[in-house]
């Protein structure tokens, strides 16, 4: 792993980032060792002490003002949190602090804040993310432990830890062993999902953890704040890392605040109706789009996986607008099948309208860029409507008027199977129409005349080129990636990408693992690689993000709308400018939509 600072350059920033420090407390006052804020200030951060207080909304409001957070040392954890009886070696604990900090951690994770855990803080991170703890390492760890509770000064070291290769921690110190101090008898037992070990003591005790998907999460079992000095063994790089991540986080937040961010393809409407659902069990009449939970009992629905797009996640991830598609599974093309598909599509579009109507103060359905801008200025989220699979129209062109009046901004011509409009990429070797059908050509022209974007994702190559020939307005591929990096029929060849580039069209890089990499897990770095490849062919002005969330999309580092900000962070780390990121994260789709609607208006005036 290269040194961390080779990947990320600090954005120009005048004010130091504000970093919260969780605090101990007694009946009269909050307690904070000065070494914490002295170390943080030395690294360039502005410390803010955060004692326990009640009120989820107030905690969220506080976190909105922070750029990072440190969970500090302290007493033991309440064994009730572990589902265990108190161990004989259990020390003092404060259940009020435990409860507060677990909630604070959860909300900080939801908001994707950079997090540093120190001593008790590393245990809190592991516990809050689903891991377990030893109440007492000396009696419960499988191996005999070295002394982890030194009697010497905190500014002195007492043992060494081994730094794991290819970890953030190793890149900060560029060494295999590190001398540390030690003041604990509790420790990590079972590691939480989402974390990896980055340091071990000689007895096998976990001494440091970090995110296994490159999030800004680091936990240290020792007290680095007491070892910040000017000698070669200084722990200052830990705090410098946090300050640098805090600046980057604030920069990405400002990017999302100052520009419209948009995801060009989400399938979340599958949760709203059982009509033609790809997964019938997704539907629940108690579904709540604000938080993705059951409106009946406030608990996550046990019968469905958690949805990836809702208003709370959009807020946490800095996502202003999502294109919500009415996905229609390819079925029979007889009269009954076509009628059923059309009805299912209308019902699904209606279900999206109803869900959003529940929250007029938080969101609205929009059709054009001006309406998106208006909602953003009001602090609201915007939902654009679209249709995935023109099977919903059958061969009935009059349905286009119905969908146009409903506010549909694009139609994906097909899905996994040929329909009456065109051939699909899913069966390219056995074409039915050899591209667009006669009806398909008529439909494409009619869509252009109404300002409805033609979406070529899922279409065969011949269909793709037929669309470019017959469509006079801008064309999109709402959720497609580069075939040169991942050989999948759904992806675009270099020739197709270059062809789209000539028309200043739009490609929403898809966050579906199988479209990013073959025969291995894919992550956020793979998504960036696809963006880089497309940029190398046609520039940055036609790239966007079409996540396919709730339709199979989601990758480590950006699993849902709440993690959208990590795409901005990854693009910054890759060296993209703020202007380029603004285009990729929403600007390019908005420009394409405006051009398509302008074409329709111009055509209408000419007639």
C-alpha positions in Angstrom: 0.0 0.0 0.0 1.4 3.4 -1.0 1.7 6.1 1.7 -1.7 7.6 2.4 -0.7 11.1 1.6 0.3 10.2 -2.0 -3.4 9.5 -2.7 -5.1 12.6 -1.2 -4.0 16.2 -1.4 -5.6 18.6 1.0 -8.2 20.9 -0.6 -7.5 24.6 -0.1 -9.1 25.5 3.3 -8.7 28.5 5.5 -10.6 27.3 8.6 -9.4 24.2 10.5 -12.0 21.3 10.6 -14.2 20.9 13.6 -13.6 17.6 15.3 -15.8 16.3 18.2 -14.3 14.6 21.2 -16.6 12.3 23.3 -16.1 13.0 27.0 -16.3 11.3 30.3 -18.5 13.0 32.9 -19.6 13.0 36.5 -22.4 14.6 38.4 -20.9 18.0 38.1 -18.9 18.3 34.9 -17.6 16.8 31.6 -14.1 15.4 31.9 -11.4 15.5 29.2 -7.7 14.9 29.4 -6.0 17.8 27.8 -3.7 15.5 25.8 -6.6 14.8 23.4 -7.3 18.4 22.3 -3.6 19.3 22.4 -2.7 16.5 20.0 -5.6 17.4 17.8 -4.8 21.1 17.8 -1.2 20.3 16.9 -2.4 18.4 13.9 -4.5 21.4 12.8 -7.9 20.5 14.0 -10.4 22.5 16.1 -11.6 20.3 19.1 -15.2 20.4 20.4 -15.9 18.4 23.5 -19.1 16.3 23.3 -20.5 15.2 26.6 -23.6 12.9 26.8 -27.0 14.5 26.2 -30.4 13.4 25.1 -32.3 13.9 21.9 -31.6 12.2 18.6 -32.5 15.3 16.5 -30.1 17.4 18.6 -27.4 14.8 18.2 -27.9 14.8 14.4 -27.8 18.6 14.4 -24.5 18.5 16.2 -23.0 16.0 13.8 -24.0 18.2 10.9 -21.6 20.7 12.3 -18.7 18.3 12.7 -16.2 17.2 10.2 -14.9 14.2 12.2 -15.3 12.6 15.6 -13.0 11.0 18.2 -14.3 8.5 20.6 -12.0 8.7 23.6 -10.9 6.4 26.4 -12.8 5.7 29.7 -14.3 2.9 31.8 -15.6 -0.5 31.0 -18.8 -1.3 29.1 -22.0 -2.4 30.7 -22.0 -6.2 30.4 -25.7 -6.1 29.6 -24.7 -4.6 26.2 -22.8 -7.9 25.6 -25.7 -10.0 26.8 -23.6 -11.3 29.6 -23.5 -11.4 33.4 -20.8 -9.2 35.0 -17.3 -10.7 35.1 -15.5 -10.8 38.4 -12.8 -8.5 37.0 -15.3 -6.0 35.6 -14.4 -2.4 36.5 -16.6 0.7 36.8 -18.9 1.4 33.9 -21.4 4.2 33.0 -24.4 2.9 31.2 -25.5 6.5 30.3 -22.3 7.1 28.5 -22.5 3.7 26.8 -26.0 4.3 25.5 -25.2 7.9 24.3 -22.0 6.9 22.5 -23.5 3.9 20.8 -26.2 6.2 19.4 -23.6 8.9 18.5 -21.5 6.3 16.7 -24.5 4.9 14.8 -25.5 8.4 13.6 -21.9 9.3 12.8 -21.6 6.1 10.7 -24.9 6.9 8.9 -23.5 10.4 8.1 -20.2 8.8 6.9 -18.1 11.0 9.3 -14.4 10.2 9.7 -14.0 8.4 13.0 -11.1 7.7 15.3 -11.5 5.5 18.3 -9.0 5.5 21.1 -8.7 2.7 23.8 -12.4 2.4 24.9 -13.2 4.1 21.5 -11.9 1.1 19.5 -14.0 -1.2 21.6 -17.0 1.1 21.0 -16.5 1.0 17.3 -16.3 -2.8 17.2 -19.3 -3.2 19.5 -21.4 -0.6 17.7 -20.7 -2.3 14.3 -21.8 -5.7 15.6 -18.7 -7.2 17.1 -18.1 -8.5 20.6 -15.7 -7.8 23.5 -13.8 -9.6 26.2 -14.9 -8.3 29.6 -11.4 -9.2 30.8 -8.6 -10.3 28.4 -6.5 -11.8 31.1 -9.0 -14.5 32.0 -11.0 -14.8 28.8 -8.4 -14.6 26.0 -7.2 -18.0 24.8 -3.5 -17.1 25.2 -1.6 -15.8 28.1 -1.5 -12.0 27.9 1.3 -9.6 28.3 0.8 -6.6 30.6 -1.7 -4.3 29.0 -2.2 -2.1 32.1 1.2 -0.4 32.5 2.1 1.5 35.7 4.5 3.9 34.0 3.6 7.3 32.7 1.2 7.6 29.8 4.0 9.4 27.8 6.1 6.2 27.9 5.7 3.1 25.8 5.5 -0.4 27.3 5.3 -2.9 24.4 5.3 -3.3 20.6 2.5 -4.0 18.2 2.9 -5.5 14.8 1.4 -3.4 12.0 -0.3 -5.4 9.2 0.9 -4.9 5.7 -1.4 -3.1 3.2 -3.3 -1.2 5.8 -3.9 2.5 6.4 -2.0 2.3 9.7 1.1 0.8 8.1 1.0 3.5 5.4 0.9 6.2 8.1 4.1 5.0 9.9 5.8 3.0 7.1 7.1 0.4 9.6 6.2 -3.1 10.7 6.4 -2.6 14.5 5.3 0.3 16.6 6.0 1.0 20.3 2.8 1.9 22.2 1.5 2.5 25.7 -1.2 0.4 27.2 -4.1 1.0 29.7 -6.9 -1.6 29.3 -8.2 -5.0 30.4 -11.1 -5.2 28.0 -10.6 -5.8 24.3 -12.0 -6.9 21.0 -13.2 -10.5 20.9 -15.0 -11.1 17.6 -14.3 -8.5 14.9 -17.3 -6.6 13.5 -18.2 -6.9 9.8 -16.8 -4.0 7.9 -13.6 -3.9 9.9 -10.2 -5.5 9.5 -7.3 -5.9 11.9 -4.4 -3.5 11.3 -2.3 -4.2 14.4 -1.7 -7.0 16.9 0.2 -7.4 20.1 2.6 -10.4 20.6 -0.2 -12.2 22.6 -2.7 -11.9 19.8 -4.8 -9.1 21.3 -6.2 -6.8 18.6 -4.6 -3.4 18.9 -5.9 -1.6 15.9 -8.7 -1.9 13.4 -9.8 0.0 10.3 -12.4 -0.1 7.6 -12.0 -3.0 5.2 -13.6 -0.9 2.4 -11.5 2.3 2.7 -13.9 4.3 4.8 -12.3 6.8 7.2 -12.6 4.6 10.3 -9.6 3.9 12.5 -9.5 2.4 16.0 -6.4 2.2 18.3 -6.3 0.3 21.6 -3.4 2.5 22.9 -3.5 6.2 23.7 -1.7 8.0 20.8 -2.6 11.4 22.2 0.0 10.9 25.0 2.7 10.0 22.5 2.5 13.1 20.3 6.0 14.4 20.3 8.7 15.7 18.0 10.8 12.4 18.0 10.7 9.7 15.4 8.1 7.7 17.3 5.5 10.4 17.4 1.9 9.5 17.0 1.1 12.8 15.3 0.5 11.1 11.9 -2.7 9.5 13.4 -4.2 12.9 14.2 -2.8 14.4 10.9 -4.7 11.6 9.1 -7.9 12.5 10.9 -7.6 16.2 10.2 -6.9 15.5 6.5 -9.9 13.2 6.3 -12.0 15.8 8.1 -11.0 18.5 5.5 -11.8 16.1 2.7 -15.2 15.2 4.3 -16.1 18.9 4.6 -15.0 19.6 1.1 -17.2 16.8 -0.2 -20.1 18.0 1.9 -19.8 21.4 0.5 -19.6 20.0 -3.0 -22.9 18.3 -2.5 -24.4 21.4 -0.9 -23.3 23.7 -3.7 -24.1 21.4 -6.6 -27.1 19.1 -7.5 -26.2 15.5 -7.0 -28.2 12.9 -8.8 -28.4 9.1 -9.3 -29.8 8.3 -12.7 -31.3 4.9 -12.0 -32.9 3.4 -8.8 -35.4 0.5 -8.6 -36.8 1.4 -5.2 -40.3 1.5 -6.4 -40.2 -2.3 -6.2 -40.8 -1.8 -2.5 -44.0 0.1 -3.1 -46.1 -2.3 -5.1 -46.4 -6.0 -5.7 -47.4 -5.4 -9.4 -44.8 -7.1 -11.7 -42.2 -7.0 -8.9 -38.9 -8.7 -9.7 -39.0 -9.9 -6.1 -42.7 -10.2 -5.1 -41.7 -10.4 -1.4 -40.3 -6.8 -1.5 -43.8 -5.3 -1.4 -45.3 -4.3 2.0 -48.3 -2.0 2.6 -46.5 -0.7 5.7 -43.4 0.5 3.9 -42.2 4.0 4.8 -40.1 5.9 2.2 -38.7 8.3 4.8 -36.7 5.6 6.6 -37.2 2.4 4.8 -39.1 0.8 7.7 -42.5 -0.5 8.5 -44.9 2.3 9.4 -46.7 -0.1 11.6 -44.1 -1.0 14.2 -41.1 1.2 13.5 -38.9 -1.8 13.1 -37.1 -3.0 9.9 -39.4 -5.2 7.9 -38.4 -8.8 8.5 -39.8 -10.1 5.2 -37.6 -7.9 3.0 -34.0 -6.8 2.8 -33.4 -3.2 3.7 -34.0 -0.8 0.8 -31.1 1.2 -0.4 -32.8 4.5 -1.2 -35.0 6.5 1.1 -35.2 10.1 2.1 -33.0 9.7 5.2 -30.3 7.9 3.3 -30.4 10.6 0.6 -29.9 13.2 3.3 -27.0 11.4 4.9 -25.3 10.7 1.6 -25.7 14.1 0.2 -27.9 12.9 -2.7 -30.4 15.6 -4.0 -32.2 13.7 -6.7 -32.9 10.1 -7.7 -34.4 8.8 -10.9 -37.0 6.3 -9.6 -37.9 3.8 -12.3 -41.0 1.7 -12.7 -39.3 -1.6 -13.5 -41.5 -3.9 -15.6 -40.3 -7.5 -15.8 -40.4 -8.9 -19.4 -43.3 -11.2 -19.8 -45.7 -12.6 -22.4 -46.4 -10.4 -25.3 -49.9 -11.5 -26.0 -52.8 -9.1 -25.5 -53.3 -10.1 -21.9 -49.6 -9.8 -21.1 -49.3 -6.4 -22.7 -52.3 -5.1 -20.9 -51.0 -6.4 -17.6 -47.6 -4.8 -18.2 -49.2 -1.4 -19.0 -51.4 -1.5 -15.9 -48.5 -2.6 -13.7 -46.4 0.4 -15.0 -49.2 2.9 -14.3 -49.7 1.4 -10.8 -46.0 1.6 -10.0 -45.7 5.2 -11.1 -48.7 6.0 -9.0 -47.2 4.2 -6.0 -44.1 6.4 -6.3 -46.3 9.5 -6.3 -48.1 8.3 -3.3 -45.0 7.5 -1.3 -43.5 11.0 -2.0 -46.8 12.7 -1.3 -46.5 11.5 2.3 -43.6 13.9 2.8 -44.4 17.2 1.2 -42.0 19.0 3.5 -39.1 16.7 2.6 -39.5 15.8 -1.1 -41.3 16.2 -4.4 -41.8 14.7 -7.8 -40.1 16.8 -10.5 -39.9 16.7 -14.3 -37.2 19.2 -15.2 -34.0 20.8 -13.9 -35.6 24.0 -12.7 -37.9 22.0 -10.5 -34.9 20.1 -9.1 -33.1 23.4 -8.4 -36.2 24.8 -6.7 -36.5 21.8 -4.3 -32.8 21.9 -3.5 -33.1 25.6 -2.6 -35.9 24.6 -0.2 -33.9 21.8 1.4 -36.0 19.1 -0.2 -35.2 15.9 -2.2 -36.3 15.5 -5.8 -37.6 12.3 -7.5 -37.6 12.0 -11.3 -39.8 9.3 -12.8 -38.8 6.8 -15.5 -39.8 3.5 -16.9 -37.5 0.5 -17.3 -38.6 -1.7 -20.2 -40.8 -0.3 -23.0 -42.7 -3.6 -22.8 -45.0 -1.4 -20.7 -46.2 0.2 -23.9 -46.6 -3.0 -25.9 -47.4 -1.6 -29.4 -49.7 1.1 -28.1 -48.1 4.5 -28.9 -51.0 6.3 -27.2 -49.7 5.1 -23.8 -46.7 7.4 -24.3 -49.1 10.4 -23.8 -50.2 8.8 -20.5 -46.6 8.3 -19.3 -45.6 11.8 -20.5 -48.4 13.3 -18.4 -47.3 11.2 -15.4 -43.9 13.0 -15.7 -41.7 10.3 -17.0 -38.3 11.7 -18.0 -36.9 8.6 -19.7 -37.8 5.1 -20.9 -35.3 2.3 -20.9 -36.2 0.6 -24.2 -35.9 -3.0 -23.0 -34.7 -5.2 -20.2 -33.6 -8.9 -20.2 -35.5 -10.0 -23.2 -36.6 -8.8 -26.6 -39.9 -6.9 -26.7 -42.0 -5.2 -29.4 -39.7 -2.2 -29.5 -36.2 -3.6 -29.9 -33.7 -6.4 -29.3 -32.1 -6.8 -25.9 -28.4 -7.3 -25.1 -29.4 -10.4 -23.1 -29.9 -12.4 -26.3 -27.8 -10.6 -28.9 -27.0 -13.8 -30.8 -30.7 -14.4 -31.6 -32.1 -11.1 -32.6 -35.8 -10.7 -33.4 -35.9 -7.3 -35.0 -32.2 -6.8 -35.8 -32.2 -3.6 -33.8 -35.2 -1.3 -33.4 -38.5 -2.6 -34.7 -40.6 -0.4 -37.0 -42.7 0.4 -33.9 -39.5 1.1 -32.0 -38.4 3.7 -34.5 -41.7 5.4 -34.3 -41.5 5.3 -30.5 -38.0 6.8 -30.4 -39.1 9.7 -32.6 -42.2 10.3 -30.5 -40.2 10.3 -27.3 -37.8 12.9 -28.6 -40.7 15.1 -29.6 -42.0 15.0 -26.0 -38.7 15.6 -24.4 -38.5 12.0 -23.0 -35.0 10.7 -23.0 -34.3 7.4 -24.8 -32.3 5.0 -22.6 -30.2 2.4 -24.3 -29.1 0.5 -21.2 -29.9 -3.2 -21.7 -30.3 -2.7 -25.5 -28.4 -4.8 -28.1 -25.5 -3.1 -30.0 -27.7 -3.0 -33.2 -30.5 -1.4 -31.2 -28.0 1.1 -29.8 -26.8 2.2 -33.2 -30.3 2.3 -34.6 -31.3 4.7 -31.7 -28.4 7.0 -32.5 -29.5 7.0 -36.2 -33.2 7.7 -35.5 -33.1 9.9 -32.4 -32.5 13.5 -33.0 -32.4 14.4 -29.3 -29.7 13.5 -26.7 -29.5 9.8 -25.8 -28.5 8.2 -22.5 -27.3 4.9 -21.1 -28.8 5.4 -17.6 -26.9 2.5 -15.9 -24.1 1.0 -18.0 -20.4 0.5 -17.5 -17.4 -0.1 -19.8 -17.1 -3.5 -21.5 -13.3 -3.0 -21.9 -13.0 -3.5 -18.1 -15.8 -6.0 -17.6 -16.9 -8.2 -20.5 -20.7 -8.2 -20.0 -23.4 -7.9 -22.7 -24.9 -5.1 -20.7 -21.8 -2.9 -20.8 -20.8 -0.5 -23.5 -17.9 -1.2 -25.9 -15.3 1.5 -26.5 -16.9 2.1 -30.0 -20.3 2.7 -28.4 -18.8 5.0 -25.8 -17.0 7.0 -28.5 -20.3 7.1 -30.5 -22.2 8.5 -27.6 -19.4 11.0 -27.1 -20.0 12.5 -30.5 -23.5 13.3 -29.4 -22.5 14.7 -26.0 -24.8 12.0 -24.5 -24.8 10.6 -21.0 -23.5 7.3 -19.4 -24.4 6.5 -15.8 -21.7 4.2 -14.5 -23.6 1.3 -12.9 -22.7 0.2 -9.4 -23.7 -3.5 -10.0 -20.8 -5.7 -9.0 -21.2 -8.0 -12.0 -21.0 -5.0 -14.4 -17.8 -3.7 -12.8 -15.6 -6.9 -12.5 -15.8 -10.5 -13.5 -15.1 -13.5 -11.3 -14.2 -11.4 -8.2 -15.8 -8.9 -5.8 -16.0 -5.4 -7.0 -15.7 -2.2 -5.0 -15.6 1.6 -5.2 -12.2 1.5 -6.8 -13.6 -0.5 -9.7 -16.4 2.1 -10.2 -13.7 4.8 -10.4 -11.7 2.7 -12.9 -14.8 2.6 -15.2 -15.1 6.4 -14.8 -11.4 6.8 -15.6 -11.8 4.6 -18.7 -14.8 6.5 -20.1 -13.0 9.8 -19.4 -10.0 8.6 -21.4 -12.2 8.0 -24.4 -14.6 10.9 -24.4 -13.8 13.2 -21.5 -15.7 13.9 -18.3 -18.6 15.8 -19.7 -20.9 12.7 -20.3 -20.2 10.6 -17.2 -22.6 10.1 -14.3 -23.7 7.6 -11.7 -26.6 5.2 -12.3 -26.4 3.0 -9.2 -29.1 0.5 -9.9 -29.8 0.6 -6.1 -32.6 -1.7 -5.1 -32.3 -3.5 -8.4 -29.1 -5.4 -7.5 -26.8 -2.4 -7.4 -24.5 -1.5 -4.5 -20.8 -2.1 -3.9 -18.6 -2.0 -0.8 -18.0 1.7 -0.1 -21.3 2.7 -1.8 -23.9 0.2 -0.9 -26.8 2.6 -0.7 -27.8 6.3 -1.1 -26.4 7.0 2.4 -22.9 6.3 1.1 -23.2 8.4 -2.1 -20.7 10.9 -0.6 -18.0 8.2 -0.7 -18.1 8.4 -4.5 -17.2 12.1 -4.2 -14.5 11.2 -1.7 -13.1 8.6 -4.0 -13.2 11.0 -7.0 -11.3 13.6 -5.0 -8.7 11.0 -4.0 -8.3 10.1 -7.6 -7.5 13.7 -8.4 -10.7 14.9 -10.0 -11.4 18.7 -9.6 -14.5 20.0 -7.9 -15.8 21.1 -11.2 -15.4 17.6 -12.7 -17.0 16.0 -9.7 -20.0 18.4 -9.9 -20.5 17.2 -13.5 -20.1 13.5 -12.7 -22.3 13.6 -9.6 -25.3 15.2 -11.3 -24.5 18.0 -13.7 -24.1 15.9 -16.8 -27.4 14.2 -16.5 -29.2 17.5 -15.8 -27.6 19.1 -18.9 -28.7 16.1 -21.0 -32.2 16.3 -19.7 -32.4 20.0 -20.4 -31.1 19.6 -23.9 -33.7 16.9 -24.6 -36.5 19.0 -23.3 -35.2 22.0 -25.2 -35.2 20.0 -28.4 -38.9 19.1 -27.8 -39.8 22.7 -27.1 -38.0 23.9 -30.2 -39.7 21.2 -32.3 -43.1 22.1 -30.9 -42.6 25.8 -31.7 -41.4 25.0 -35.3 -44.7 23.0 -35.8 
